[in-house]
Amino acid sequence: MKRTTALLFAAAACLAAPLAAQPASRPAPATAAVNAQQVVAEVRRVIAERYVLPERRPALDAVLAEGLSSGRYSTSDANLLAERINEDLTRVGRDRHLNFRYDPRAAAQFTGQGGREPDPAAYERQARSRNYGIRELRVLPGNVRYMAYDGFDWTGESSAAALETAMRFLSGGDAVIIDLRRNGGGSPAAVQYITSHFMAGGQPLMTFHMNGSETPDRTATLADVPAGRMIGKPLYVLTSNATASAAEEFAGHVAGYRLGQLVGENTGGAGFRNDLVPIAGNFILSVSVGRAVLASTGRDWEAVGHAPNIVTPVPAALDVAHAAALRQLAQNATGADRERMLALADTMAARGERRSAALPLTAYAGAFGERAILADGDRLYYQRGQRPREPLISLGANRFAFENNPLLQVEFAADGSRATAFTIAPIGDAPQGTYQRTQ
């Protein structure tokens, strides 16, 4: 699907101040006087002409008019004016894509068409500096491949090349985890590109009803994906309330077409399409201009989001998904391989659950010859000589696993009040040694 540069820039720029009622920190104070009347008039005009829900436009216009008449917007502080307008739009609009901010840096990037069109080179630099949203690629134990993906950035060939590399990496795994817990959205083109690796070509994805057009835009999976497809490969997608917009589109395809499992918390419910519009005085208005409908369900996700298949607190989602992937892989494994995979799954689940040991952690601490067990806060560590200490994961009872090598486990013997010895053994193998307490 071809999108305008403005729309692509809008999607990326929203990531910098995503879907929040107010920015985390204020930009530098404005150097020019603020004309609140002019600013509000321009915001009202854009909303009246372009806001996605015509029936909601009068209420939005009324709250802005009230802000002017009551003196609420009578301020020379550009940041304060933006905060107050944004508070009112958020309260009445109940739309996570509708927001207003004072942002000289973003406003300066609108250079074409008399300052109304964004600079594509600036968008490319921003996307490249973020590695096109790909924050981390990692091989997890059991050959589960993990990608932390923070934004569906799309610039065409350069972003496609980065994502192709990531898809080739993921395809080498026996299962895939894609982490969208910090992903506030981006471009449908990036969603289309990634989704195409998990479905056959030519399958319908989205219908976009944009700017009141009678002819909607539609997308489908790509006919050609150089990295190859991963149809049927176990797929787990991590979600949170911060998973929004285009990230929710991808989550919707995964859920709607049953490509995999969503793990974590309900997504944000930011289902509309938005444009960024510069407002005189270095302000930026994000305005919802389109409705997105999933082909798999015939519905959008505005104000609803997507519910996870596996509900778990956001910080534990990776461990829970990893354990689920290993259990799924174990179904097709046999013998010692299956035993190791299930034991590894239990270790990952234990880390996510933060299981308690049978004794207080201090009861395990002490010297065991040249080896030492250290208790530090709510964690237990193993150390041999002067080597770096290694964190342990409680598996419950008197059993632990090495966090950085979860196939290696530690089991303590205890006299009821403290540990007297421990053994170290790989899962399914004989102990490497038994170590008695010496202090």
Contacts in CASP RR format, 6 or more apart in sequence:
PFRMAT RR
TARGET T0000
AUTHOR 0000-0000-0000
METHOD contacts of the structure
MODEL  1
MKRTTALLFAAAACLAAPLAAQPASRPAPATAAVNAQQVVAEVRRVIAER
YVLPERRPALDAVLAEGLSSGRYSTSDANLLAERINEDLTRVGRDRHLNF
RYDPRAAAQFTGQGGREPDPAAYERQARSRNYGIRELRVLPGNVRYMAYD
GFDWTGESSAAALETAMRFLSGGDAVIIDLRRNGGGSPAAVQYITSHFMA
GGQPLMTFHMNGSETPDRTATLADVPAGRMIGKPLYVLTSNATASAAEEF
AGHVAGYRLGQLVGENTGGAGFRNDLVPIAGNFILSVSVGRAVLASTGRD
WEAVGHAPNIVTPVPAALDVAHAAALRQLAQNATGADRERMLALADTMAA
RGERRSAALPLTAYAGAFGERAILADGDRLYYQRGQRPREPLISLGANRF
AFENNPLLQVEFAADGSRATAFTIAPIGDAPQGTYQRTQ
1 188 0 8 1.000
1 189 0 8 1.000
1 192 0 8 1.000
1 217 0 8 1.000
1 218 0 8 1.000
1 219 0 8 1.000
3 187 0 8 1.000
3 188 0 8 1.000
3 189 0 8 1.000
5 117 0 8 1.000
5 118 0 8 1.000
5 120 0 8 1.000
5 123 0 8 1.000
6 117 0 8 1.000
6 118 0 8 1.000
6 275 0 8 1.000
6 276 0 8 1.000
7 187 0 8 1.000
7 273 0 8 1.000
7 275 0 8 1.000
8 123 0 8 1.000
8 154 0 8 1.000
8 155 0 8 1.000
8 187 0 8 1.000
8 189 0 8 1.000
9 109 0 8 1.000
9 118 0 8 1.000
9 120 0 8 1.000
9 122 0 8 1.000
9 123 0 8 1.000
9 276 0 8 1.000
10 118 0 8 1.000
10 274 0 8 1.000
10 275 0 8 1.000
10 276 0 8 1.000
10 286 0 8 1.000
11 152 0 8 1.000
11 154 0 8 1.000
11 185 0 8 1.000
11 186 0 8 1.000
11 187 0 8 1.000
11 245 0 8 1.000
11 246 0 8 1.000
11 274 0 8 1.000
12 123 0 8 1.000
12 126 0 8 1.000
12 127 0 8 1.000
12 153 0 8 1.000
12 186 0 8 1.000
12 187 0 8 1.000
13 106 0 8 1.000
13 109 0 8 1.000
13 118 0 8 1.000
13 123 0 8 1.000
13 126 0 8 1.000
13 276 0 8 1.000
13 284 0 8 1.000
14 97 0 8 1.000
14 184 0 8 1.000
14 185 0 8 1.000
14 186 0 8 1.000
14 245 0 8 1.000
14 274 0 8 1.000
14 276 0 8 1.000
14 286 0 8 1.000
15 150 0 8 1.000
15 151 0 8 1.000
15 153 0 8 1.000
15 184 0 8 1.000
15 185 0 8 1.000
15 186 0 8 1.000
16 106 0 8 1.000
16 126 0 8 1.000
17 23 0 8 1.000
17 99 0 8 1.000
17 101 0 8 1.000
17 103 0 8 1.000
18 184 0 8 1.000
18 185 0 8 1.000
18 242 0 8 1.000
18 244 0 8 1.000
19 96 0 8 1.000
19 97 0 8 1.000
19 99 0 8 1.000
19 184 0 8 1.000
19 242 0 8 1.000
19 244 0 8 1.000
19 245 0 8 1.000
19 268 0 8 1.000
19 270 0 8 1.000
20 99 0 8 1.000
21 86 0 8 1.000
21 87 0 8 1.000
21 90 0 8 1.000
21 99 0 8 1.000
22 83 0 8 1.000
22 86 0 8 1.000
22 87 0 8 1.000
22 101 0 8 1.000
23 101 0 8 1.000
23 103 0 8 1.000
26 79 0 8 1.000
26 102 0 8 1.000
27 79 0 8 1.000
27 102 0 8 1.000
27 103 0 8 1.000
27 104 0 8 1.000
27 105 0 8 1.000
28 104 0 8 1.000
29 77 0 8 1.000
29 78 0 8 1.000
29 79 0 8 1.000
30 77 0 8 1.000
30 78 0 8 1.000
30 79 0 8 1.000
30 102 0 8 1.000
30 104 0 8 1.000
30 281 0 8 1.000
30 282 0 8 1.000
32 281 0 8 1.000
33 76 0 8 1.000
34 75 0 8 1.000
34 76 0 8 1.000
34 77 0 8 1.000
34 78 0 8 1.000
34 81 0 8 1.000
34 281 0 8 1.000
35 280 0 8 1.000
36 68 0 8 1.000
36 73 0 8 1.000
36 74 0 8 1.000
36 75 0 8 1.000
36 81 0 8 1.000
37 68 0 8 1.000
38 280 0 8 1.000
39 81 0 8 1.000
39 85 0 8 1.000
39 279 0 8 1.000
39 280 0 8 1.000
39 281 0 8 1.000
39 283 0 8 1.000
40 64 0 8 1.000
40 67 0 8 1.000
40 68 0 8 1.000
40 73 0 8 1.000
40 85 0 8 1.000
42 279 0 8 1.000
42 280 0 8 1.000
43 64 0 8 1.000
43 85 0 8 1.000
43 100 0 8 1.000
43 279 0 8 1.000
43 285 0 8 1.000
44 61 0 8 1.000
44 64 0 8 1.000
44 65 0 8 1.000
46 277 0 8 1.000
46 279 0 8 1.000
46 285 0 8 1.000
46 287 0 8 1.000
47 57 0 8 1.000
47 60 0 8 1.000
47 61 0 8 1.000
47 64 0 8 1.000
47 287 0 8 1.000
48 57 0 8 1.000
48 61 0 8 1.000
50 211 0 8 1.000
50 275 0 8 1.000
50 287 0 8 1.000
50 289 0 8 1.000
51 57 0 8 1.000
51 60 0 8 1.000
51 98 0 8 1.000
51 287 0 8 1.000
51 288 0 8 1.000
51 289 0 8 1.000
52 272 0 8 1.000
52 273 0 8 1.000
52 288 0 8 1.000
52 289 0 8 1.000
52 290 0 8 1.000
52 291 0 8 1.000
53 288 0 8 1.000
56 93 0 8 1.000
59 92 0 8 1.000
59 93 0 8 1.000
60 89 0 8 1.000
60 92 0 8 1.000
60 93 0 8 1.000
60 98 0 8 1.000
63 88 0 8 1.000
63 89 0 8 1.000
63 91 0 8 1.000
63 92 0 8 1.000
64 85 0 8 1.000
64 88 0 8 1.000
64 89 0 8 1.000
66 72 0 8 1.000
67 73 0 8 1.000
67 84 0 8 1.000
67 88 0 8 1.000
72 84 0 8 1.000
72 88 0 8 1.000
73 81 0 8 1.000
73 84 0 8 1.000
73 85 0 8 1.000
75 81 0 8 1.000
75 84 0 8 1.000
78 102 0 8 1.000
78 281 0 8 1.000
78 282 0 8 1.000
78 283 0 8 1.000
79 102 0 8 1.000
81 102 0 8 1.000
82 100 0 8 1.000
82 101 0 8 1.000
82 102 0 8 1.000
82 283 0 8 1.000
85 100 0 8 1.000
86 99 0 8 1.000
86 100 0 8 1.000
86 101 0 8 1.000
89 98 0 8 1.000
89 99 0 8 1.000
89 100 0 8 1.000
90 98 0 8 1.000
90 99 0 8 1.000
94 303 0 8 1.000
95 270 0 8 1.000
95 272 0 8 1.000
95 288 0 8 1.000
95 302 0 8 1.000
95 303 0 8 1.000
96 244 0 8 1.000
96 245 0 8 1.000
96 268 0 8 1.000
96 269 0 8 1.000
96 270 0 8 1.000
96 271 0 8 1.000
97 245 0 8 1.000
97 270 0 8 1.000
97 271 0 8 1.000
97 272 0 8 1.000
97 273 0 8 1.000
97 274 0 8 1.000
97 286 0 8 1.000
97 287 0 8 1.000
97 288 0 8 1.000
98 274 0 8 1.000
98 286 0 8 1.000
98 287 0 8 1.000
98 288 0 8 1.000
99 285 0 8 1.000
99 286 0 8 1.000
100 279 0 8 1.000
100 283 0 8 1.000
100 284 0 8 1.000
100 285 0 8 1.000
100 286 0 8 1.000
101 283 0 8 1.000
101 284 0 8 1.000
102 282 0 8 1.000
102 283 0 8 1.000
102 284 0 8 1.000
103 282 0 8 1.000
103 283 0 8 1.000
103 284 0 8 1.000
104 282 0 8 1.000
106 276 0 8 1.000
106 278 0 8 1.000
106 284 0 8 1.000
107 278 0 8 1.000
107 281 0 8 1.000
107 282 0 8 1.000
107 283 0 8 1.000
107 284 0 8 1.000
108 282 0 8 1.000
109 118 0 8 1.000
109 119 0 8 1.000
109 122 0 8 1.000
109 123 0 8 1.000
110 116 0 8 1.000
110 117 0 8 1.000
110 118 0 8 1.000
110 119 0 8 1.000
110 278 0 8 1.000
111 117 0 8 1.000
111 118 0 8 1.000
111 119 0 8 1.000
112 118 0 8 1.000
112 119 0 8 1.000
115 278 0 8 1.000
116 278 0 8 1.000
118 276 0 8 1.000
120 155 0 8 1.000
123 155 0 8 1.000
124 155 0 8 1.000
124 158 0 8 1.000
126 153 0 8 1.000
127 133 0 8 1.000
127 153 0 8 1.000
127 154 0 8 1.000
127 155 0 8 1.000
127 158 0 8 1.000
127 159 0 8 1.000
128 155 0 8 1.000
128 158 0 8 1.000
130 150 0 8 1.000
130 151 0 8 1.000
130 153 0 8 1.000
131 162 0 8 1.000
132 153 0 8 1.000
132 154 0 8 1.000
132 155 0 8 1.000
132 158 0 8 1.000
132 159 0 8 1.000
132 162 0 8 1.000
132 163 0 8 1.000
132 190 0 8 1.000
133 149 0 8 1.000
133 150 0 8 1.000
133 151 0 8 1.000
133 152 0 8 1.000
133 153 0 8 1.000
134 147 0 8 1.000
134 148 0 8 1.000
134 149 0 8 1.000
134 150 0 8 1.000
134 162 0 8 1.000
134 163 0 8 1.000
134 166 0 8 1.000
135 148 0 8 1.000
135 149 0 8 1.000
135 150 0 8 1.000
135 182 0 8 1.000
136 146 0 8 1.000
136 147 0 8 1.000
136 148 0 8 1.000
137 145 0 8 1.000
137 146 0 8 1.000
137 147 0 8 1.000
137 148 0 8 1.000
137 166 0 8 1.000
137 169 0 8 1.000
137 170 0 8 1.000
138 145 0 8 1.000
138 146 0 8 1.000
138 148 0 8 1.000
139 145 0 8 1.000
139 146 0 8 1.000
139 173 0 8 1.000
140 146 0 8 1.000
140 177 0 8 1.000
140 322 0 8 1.000
141 322 0 8 1.000
141 344 0 8 1.000
141 348 0 8 1.000
141 406 0 8 1.000
141 407 0 8 1.000
142 174 0 8 1.000
142 326 0 8 1.000
142 329 0 8 1.000
142 341 0 8 1.000
142 344 0 8 1.000
143 172 0 8 1.000
143 173 0 8 1.000
143 174 0 8 1.000
143 175 0 8 1.000
144 173 0 8 1.000
144 174 0 8 1.000
144 175 0 8 1.000
144 176 0 8 1.000
144 177 0 8 1.000
144 322 0 8 1.000
144 325 0 8 1.000
144 326 0 8 1.000
144 329 0 8 1.000
145 169 0 8 1.000
145 170 0 8 1.000
145 171 0 8 1.000
145 172 0 8 1.000
145 173 0 8 1.000
145 175 0 8 1.000
145 176 0 8 1.000
145 177 0 8 1.000
146 176 0 8 1.000
146 177 0 8 1.000
146 178 0 8 1.000
146 179 0 8 1.000
146 318 0 8 1.000
147 166 0 8 1.000
147 169 0 8 1.000
147 170 0 8 1.000
147 176 0 8 1.000
147 177 0 8 1.000
147 178 0 8 1.000
147 179 0 8 1.000
148 179 0 8 1.000
148 182 0 8 1.000
149 166 0 8 1.000
149 178 0 8 1.000
149 179 0 8 1.000
149 180 0 8 1.000
149 183 0 8 1.000
150 182 0 8 1.000
150 183 0 8 1.000
150 184 0 8 1.000
151 183 0 8 1.000
151 184 0 8 1.000
151 185 0 8 1.000
151 186 0 8 1.000
151 190 0 8 1.000
151 246 0 8 1.000
151 247 0 8 1.000
152 183 0 8 1.000
152 185 0 8 1.000
152 186 0 8 1.000
152 187 0 8 1.000
152 188 0 8 1.000
152 190 0 8 1.000
152 191 0 8 1.000
152 194 0 8 1.000
152 246 0 8 1.000
152 247 0 8 1.000
152 250 0 8 1.000
153 159 0 8 1.000
153 186 0 8 1.000
153 187 0 8 1.000
153 190 0 8 1.000
154 186 0 8 1.000
154 187 0 8 1.000
154 189 0 8 1.000
154 190 0 8 1.000
154 193 0 8 1.000
156 189 0 8 1.000
159 190 0 8 1.000
160 193 0 8 1.000
163 190 0 8 1.000
163 193 0 8 1.000
163 194 0 8 1.000
164 226 0 8 1.000
164 227 0 8 1.000
167 194 0 8 1.000
167 197 0 8 1.000
167 225 0 8 1.000
167 227 0 8 1.000
167 228 0 8 1.000
167 230 0 8 1.000
168 227 0 8 1.000
170 176 0 8 1.000
170 178 0 8 1.000
170 197 0 8 1.000
170 230 0 8 1.000
171 197 0 8 1.000
171 227 0 8 1.000
171 228 0 8 1.000
171 230 0 8 1.000
171 233 0 8 1.000
173 233 0 8 1.000
174 233 0 8 1.000
174 234 0 8 1.000
174 329 0 8 1.000
175 233 0 8 1.000
175 234 0 8 1.000
175 235 0 8 1.000
175 236 0 8 1.000
175 325 0 8 1.000
175 326 0 8 1.000
175 328 0 8 1.000
175 329 0 8 1.000
176 230 0 8 1.000
176 233 0 8 1.000
176 234 0 8 1.000
176 235 0 8 1.000
176 236 0 8 1.000
177 235 0 8 1.000
177 236 0 8 1.000
177 237 0 8 1.000
177 238 0 8 1.000
177 318 0 8 1.000
177 321 0 8 1.000
177 322 0 8 1.000
177 325 0 8 1.000
178 194 0 8 1.000
178 235 0 8 1.000
178 236 0 8 1.000
178 237 0 8 1.000
178 238 0 8 1.000
178 250 0 8 1.000
179 237 0 8 1.000
179 238 0 8 1.000
179 317 0 8 1.000
179 318 0 8 1.000
180 237 0 8 1.000
180 238 0 8 1.000
180 239 0 8 1.000
180 240 0 8 1.000
180 243 0 8 1.000
180 247 0 8 1.000
180 250 0 8 1.000
180 251 0 8 1.000
181 238 0 8 1.000
181 239 0 8 1.000
181 240 0 8 1.000
181 242 0 8 1.000
181 243 0 8 1.000
181 264 0 8 1.000
181 314 0 8 1.000
181 317 0 8 1.000
182 240 0 8 1.000
182 242 0 8 1.000
183 242 0 8 1.000
183 243 0 8 1.000
183 244 0 8 1.000
183 247 0 8 1.000
184 242 0 8 1.000
184 243 0 8 1.000
184 244 0 8 1.000
184 245 0 8 1.000
184 246 0 8 1.000
184 247 0 8 1.000
184 270 0 8 1.000
185 244 0 8 1.000
185 245 0 8 1.000
185 246 0 8 1.000
185 247 0 8 1.000
185 248 0 8 1.000
186 245 0 8 1.000
186 246 0 8 1.000
186 247 0 8 1.000
187 246 0 8 1.000
188 206 0 8 1.000
188 208 0 8 1.000
188 219 0 8 1.000
188 246 0 8 1.000
188 249 0 8 1.000
188 292 0 8 1.000
190 246 0 8 1.000
191 205 0 8 1.000
191 246 0 8 1.000
191 249 0 8 1.000
191 250 0 8 1.000
191 253 0 8 1.000
192 205 0 8 1.000
192 219 0 8 1.000
192 220 0 8 1.000
192 221 0 8 1.000
192 222 0 8 1.000
193 222 0 8 1.000
193 225 0 8 1.000
194 250 0 8 1.000
195 205 0 8 1.000
195 221 0 8 1.000
195 250 0 8 1.000
195 253 0 8 1.000
195 259 0 8 1.000
196 221 0 8 1.000
196 222 0 8 1.000
196 225 0 8 1.000
196 229 0 8 1.000
197 225 0 8 1.000
197 227 0 8 1.000
197 228 0 8 1.000
197 229 0 8 1.000
197 230 0 8 1.000
198 229 0 8 1.000
198 230 0 8 1.000
198 231 0 8 1.000
198 232 0 8 1.000
198 233 0 8 1.000
198 235 0 8 1.000
198 254 0 8 1.000
198 259 0 8 1.000
199 221 0 8 1.000
199 229 0 8 1.000
199 231 0 8 1.000
199 253 0 8 1.000
199 257 0 8 1.000
199 259 0 8 1.000
200 221 0 8 1.000
200 229 0 8 1.000
200 231 0 8 1.000
201 220 0 8 1.000
201 221 0 8 1.000
201 222 0 8 1.000
201 223 0 8 1.000
202 220 0 8 1.000
202 221 0 8 1.000
202 222 0 8 1.000
202 223 0 8 1.000
203 220 0 8 1.000
203 221 0 8 1.000
203 257 0 8 1.000
203 295 0 8 1.000
204 218 0 8 1.000
204 219 0 8 1.000
204 220 0 8 1.000
204 295 0 8 1.000
205 218 0 8 1.000
205 219 0 8 1.000
205 220 0 8 1.000
205 221 0 8 1.000
205 253 0 8 1.000
205 294 0 8 1.000
205 295 0 8 1.000
206 217 0 8 1.000
206 218 0 8 1.000
206 219 0 8 1.000
206 249 0 8 1.000
206 292 0 8 1.000
206 293 0 8 1.000
206 294 0 8 1.000
206 295 0 8 1.000
207 216 0 8 1.000
207 217 0 8 1.000
207 218 0 8 1.000
207 292 0 8 1.000
207 293 0 8 1.000
207 295 0 8 1.000
208 216 0 8 1.000
208 217 0 8 1.000
208 218 0 8 1.000
208 219 0 8 1.000
208 273 0 8 1.000
208 290 0 8 1.000
208 291 0 8 1.000
208 292 0 8 1.000
208 293 0 8 1.000
209 216 0 8 1.000
209 290 0 8 1.000
209 291 0 8 1.000
209 293 0 8 1.000
210 216 0 8 1.000
210 217 0 8 1.000
210 273 0 8 1.000
210 289 0 8 1.000
210 290 0 8 1.000
211 289 0 8 1.000
211 290 0 8 1.000
212 290 0 8 1.000
232 259 0 8 1.000
234 260 0 8 1.000
234 325 0 8 1.000
234 328 0 8 1.000
234 329 0 8 1.000
235 254 0 8 1.000
235 259 0 8 1.000
235 260 0 8 1.000
235 261 0 8 1.000
236 260 0 8 1.000
236 261 0 8 1.000
236 262 0 8 1.000
236 263 0 8 1.000
236 321 0 8 1.000
236 324 0 8 1.000
236 325 0 8 1.000
237 250 0 8 1.000
237 251 0 8 1.000
237 254 0 8 1.000
237 260 0 8 1.000
237 261 0 8 1.000
237 262 0 8 1.000
237 263 0 8 1.000
238 263 0 8 1.000
238 264 0 8 1.000
238 317 0 8 1.000
238 318 0 8 1.000
238 321 0 8 1.000
239 251 0 8 1.000
239 262 0 8 1.000
239 263 0 8 1.000
239 264 0 8 1.000
239 265 0 8 1.000
239 266 0 8 1.000
239 267 0 8 1.000
239 306 0 8 1.000
239 308 0 8 1.000
239 317 0 8 1.000
240 264 0 8 1.000
240 265 0 8 1.000
240 267 0 8 1.000
240 314 0 8 1.000
240 317 0 8 1.000
241 265 0 8 1.000
241 266 0 8 1.000
241 267 0 8 1.000
241 268 0 8 1.000
241 314 0 8 1.000
242 268 0 8 1.000
243 251 0 8 1.000
243 267 0 8 1.000
243 268 0 8 1.000
244 267 0 8 1.000
244 268 0 8 1.000
244 269 0 8 1.000
244 270 0 8 1.000
244 271 0 8 1.000
245 270 0 8 1.000
245 271 0 8 1.000
245 274 0 8 1.000
247 267 0 8 1.000
248 267 0 8 1.000
248 268 0 8 1.000
248 269 0 8 1.000
248 270 0 8 1.000
248 271 0 8 1.000
248 301 0 8 1.000
248 305 0 8 1.000
248 306 0 8 1.000
249 271 0 8 1.000
249 292 0 8 1.000
249 294 0 8 1.000
251 262 0 8 1.000
251 267 0 8 1.000
251 306 0 8 1.000
252 294 0 8 1.000
252 296 0 8 1.000
252 297 0 8 1.000
252 301 0 8 1.000
252 306 0 8 1.000
253 259 0 8 1.000
253 294 0 8 1.000
253 296 0 8 1.000
254 260 0 8 1.000
254 261 0 8 1.000
254 262 0 8 1.000
255 262 0 8 1.000
255 296 0 8 1.000
255 306 0 8 1.000
255 309 0 8 1.000
256 294 0 8 1.000
256 296 0 8 1.000
256 297 0 8 1.000
257 296 0 8 1.000
260 309 0 8 1.000
261 308 0 8 1.000
261 309 0 8 1.000
261 310 0 8 1.000
261 321 0 8 1.000
261 324 0 8 1.000
262 306 0 8 1.000
262 307 0 8 1.000
262 308 0 8 1.000
262 309 0 8 1.000
262 310 0 8 1.000
263 308 0 8 1.000
263 309 0 8 1.000
263 310 0 8 1.000
263 312 0 8 1.000
263 317 0 8 1.000
263 320 0 8 1.000
263 321 0 8 1.000
263 324 0 8 1.000
264 308 0 8 1.000
264 310 0 8 1.000
264 311 0 8 1.000
264 312 0 8 1.000
264 313 0 8 1.000
264 314 0 8 1.000
264 317 0 8 1.000
264 320 0 8 1.000
265 308 0 8 1.000
265 311 0 8 1.000
265 312 0 8 1.000
265 313 0 8 1.000
265 314 0 8 1.000
265 317 0 8 1.000
266 305 0 8 1.000
266 306 0 8 1.000
266 307 0 8 1.000
266 308 0 8 1.000
267 301 0 8 1.000
267 305 0 8 1.000
267 306 0 8 1.000
268 305 0 8 1.000
269 301 0 8 1.000
269 302 0 8 1.000
269 303 0 8 1.000
269 304 0 8 1.000
269 305 0 8 1.000
269 306 0 8 1.000
270 302 0 8 1.000
271 291 0 8 1.000
271 292 0 8 1.000
271 300 0 8 1.000
271 301 0 8 1.000
271 302 0 8 1.000
271 305 0 8 1.000
272 288 0 8 1.000
272 289 0 8 1.000
272 290 0 8 1.000
272 291 0 8 1.000
272 292 0 8 1.000
272 300 0 8 1.000
272 302 0 8 1.000
273 288 0 8 1.000
273 289 0 8 1.000
273 290 0 8 1.000
273 291 0 8 1.000
273 292 0 8 1.000
274 286 0 8 1.000
274 287 0 8 1.000
274 288 0 8 1.000
274 289 0 8 1.000
274 290 0 8 1.000
275 286 0 8 1.000
275 287 0 8 1.000
275 289 0 8 1.000
276 284 0 8 1.000
276 285 0 8 1.000
276 286 0 8 1.000
277 284 0 8 1.000
277 285 0 8 1.000
277 286 0 8 1.000
277 287 0 8 1.000
278 284 0 8 1.000
278 285 0 8 1.000
279 285 0 8 1.000
291 300 0 8 1.000
291 302 0 8 1.000
292 300 0 8 1.000
292 301 0 8 1.000
293 299 0 8 1.000
293 300 0 8 1.000
294 300 0 8 1.000
294 301 0 8 1.000
310 320 0 8 1.000
310 321 0 8 1.000
310 324 0 8 1.000
312 320 0 8 1.000
312 352 0 8 1.000
316 352 0 8 1.000
316 353 0 8 1.000
316 354 0 8 1.000
319 348 0 8 1.000
319 349 0 8 1.000
319 351 0 8 1.000
319 352 0 8 1.000
320 348 0 8 1.000
320 349 0 8 1.000
320 352 0 8 1.000
322 345 0 8 1.000
322 348 0 8 1.000
323 345 0 8 1.000
323 346 0 8 1.000
323 348 0 8 1.000
323 349 0 8 1.000
323 352 0 8 1.000
324 345 0 8 1.000
326 341 0 8 1.000
326 342 0 8 1.000
326 344 0 8 1.000
326 345 0 8 1.000
326 348 0 8 1.000
327 341 0 8 1.000
327 342 0 8 1.000
327 345 0 8 1.000
329 341 0 8 1.000
330 338 0 8 1.000
330 341 0 8 1.000
330 342 0 8 1.000
330 345 0 8 1.000
333 341 0 8 1.000
336 428 0 8 1.000
339 427 0 8 1.000
339 428 0 8 1.000
340 407 0 8 1.000
340 427 0 8 1.000
340 428 0 8 1.000
343 407 0 8 1.000
343 409 0 8 1.000
343 427 0 8 1.000
343 428 0 8 1.000
344 406 0 8 1.000
344 407 0 8 1.000
344 427 0 8 1.000
346 395 0 8 1.000
347 393 0 8 1.000
347 395 0 8 1.000
347 401 0 8 1.000
347 406 0 8 1.000
347 409 0 8 1.000
348 406 0 8 1.000
350 393 0 8 1.000
350 394 0 8 1.000
350 395 0 8 1.000
350 396 0 8 1.000
350 401 0 8 1.000
351 393 0 8 1.000
351 403 0 8 1.000
354 394 0 8 1.000
355 394 0 8 1.000
355 395 0 8 1.000
355 396 0 8 1.000
356 394 0 8 1.000
356 396 0 8 1.000
357 364 0 8 1.000
357 380 0 8 1.000
357 394 0 8 1.000
357 396 0 8 1.000
357 397 0 8 1.000
357 398 0 8 1.000
357 400 0 8 1.000
358 396 0 8 1.000
358 397 0 8 1.000
358 398 0 8 1.000
358 414 0 8 1.000
359 398 0 8 1.000
359 414 0 8 1.000
359 416 0 8 1.000
359 417 0 8 1.000
359 418 0 8 1.000
359 419 0 8 1.000
361 375 0 8 1.000
361 377 0 8 1.000
361 378 0 8 1.000
361 379 0 8 1.000
361 380 0 8 1.000
362 375 0 8 1.000
363 414 0 8 1.000
363 417 0 8 1.000
363 418 0 8 1.000
363 419 0 8 1.000
364 373 0 8 1.000
364 375 0 8 1.000
364 380 0 8 1.000
364 412 0 8 1.000
364 418 0 8 1.000
364 419 0 8 1.000
364 422 0 8 1.000
365 373 0 8 1.000
365 374 0 8 1.000
365 375 0 8 1.000
365 380 0 8 1.000
366 372 0 8 1.000
366 373 0 8 1.000
366 374 0 8 1.000
366 437 0 8 1.000
366 439 0 8 1.000
367 437 0 8 1.000
367 438 0 8 1.000
367 439 0 8 1.000
368 421 0 8 1.000
368 422 0 8 1.000
368 435 0 8 1.000
368 436 0 8 1.000
368 437 0 8 1.000
368 438 0 8 1.000
369 435 0 8 1.000
369 436 0 8 1.000
369 438 0 8 1.000
370 384 0 8 1.000
370 385 0 8 1.000
371 382 0 8 1.000
371 383 0 8 1.000
371 384 0 8 1.000
371 385 0 8 1.000
371 435 0 8 1.000
372 382 0 8 1.000
372 383 0 8 1.000
372 384 0 8 1.000
372 385 0 8 1.000
373 380 0 8 1.000
373 381 0 8 1.000
373 382 0 8 1.000
373 383 0 8 1.000
373 419 0 8 1.000
373 422 0 8 1.000
374 380 0 8 1.000
374 381 0 8 1.000
374 382 0 8 1.000
374 383 0 8 1.000
374 389 0 8 1.000
375 381 0 8 1.000
379 391 0 8 1.000
379 392 0 8 1.000
380 391 0 8 1.000
380 392 0 8 1.000
380 394 0 8 1.000
380 400 0 8 1.000
381 389 0 8 1.000
381 390 0 8 1.000
381 391 0 8 1.000
381 392 0 8 1.000
382 389 0 8 1.000
382 390 0 8 1.000
382 392 0 8 1.000
382 402 0 8 1.000
382 410 0 8 1.000
383 389 0 8 1.000
383 390 0 8 1.000
390 402 0 8 1.000
390 403 0 8 1.000
390 404 0 8 1.000
391 402 0 8 1.000
391 403 0 8 1.000
391 404 0 8 1.000
392 400 0 8 1.000
392 401 0 8 1.000
392 402 0 8 1.000
392 403 0 8 1.000
392 410 0 8 1.000
393 400 0 8 1.000
393 401 0 8 1.000
393 402 0 8 1.000
393 403 0 8 1.000
393 406 0 8 1.000
394 400 0 8 1.000
395 401 0 8 1.000
395 409 0 8 1.000
398 411 0 8 1.000
398 412 0 8 1.000
398 413 0 8 1.000
398 414 0 8 1.000
398 419 0 8 1.000
399 409 0 8 1.000
399 410 0 8 1.000
399 411 0 8 1.000
399 412 0 8 1.000
400 409 0 8 1.000
400 410 0 8 1.000
400 411 0 8 1.000
400 412 0 8 1.000
401 407 0 8 1.000
401 408 0 8 1.000
401 409 0 8 1.000
401 410 0 8 1.000
402 408 0 8 1.000
402 409 0 8 1.000
402 410 0 8 1.000
407 426 0 8 1.000
407 427 0 8 1.000
408 424 0 8 1.000
408 425 0 8 1.000
408 426 0 8 1.000
408 427 0 8 1.000
409 424 0 8 1.000
409 425 0 8 1.000
409 426 0 8 1.000
409 427 0 8 1.000
410 422 0 8 1.000
410 423 0 8 1.000
410 424 0 8 1.000
411 422 0 8 1.000
411 423 0 8 1.000
411 425 0 8 1.000
412 419 0 8 1.000
412 420 0 8 1.000
412 421 0 8 1.000
412 422 0 8 1.000
413 419 0 8 1.000
413 420 0 8 1.000
413 421 0 8 1.000
413 422 0 8 1.000
414 420 0 8 1.000
418 437 0 8 1.000
419 437 0 8 1.000
420 436 0 8 1.000
420 437 0 8 1.000
421 434 0 8 1.000
421 435 0 8 1.000
421 436 0 8 1.000
421 437 0 8 1.000
422 434 0 8 1.000
422 435 0 8 1.000
423 431 0 8 1.000
423 432 0 8 1.000
423 433 0 8 1.000
423 434 0 8 1.000
423 435 0 8 1.000
424 431 0 8 1.000
424 432 0 8 1.000
424 433 0 8 1.000
424 435 0 8 1.000
425 431 0 8 1.000
425 432 0 8 1.000
425 433 0 8 1.000
426 432 0 8 1.000
END
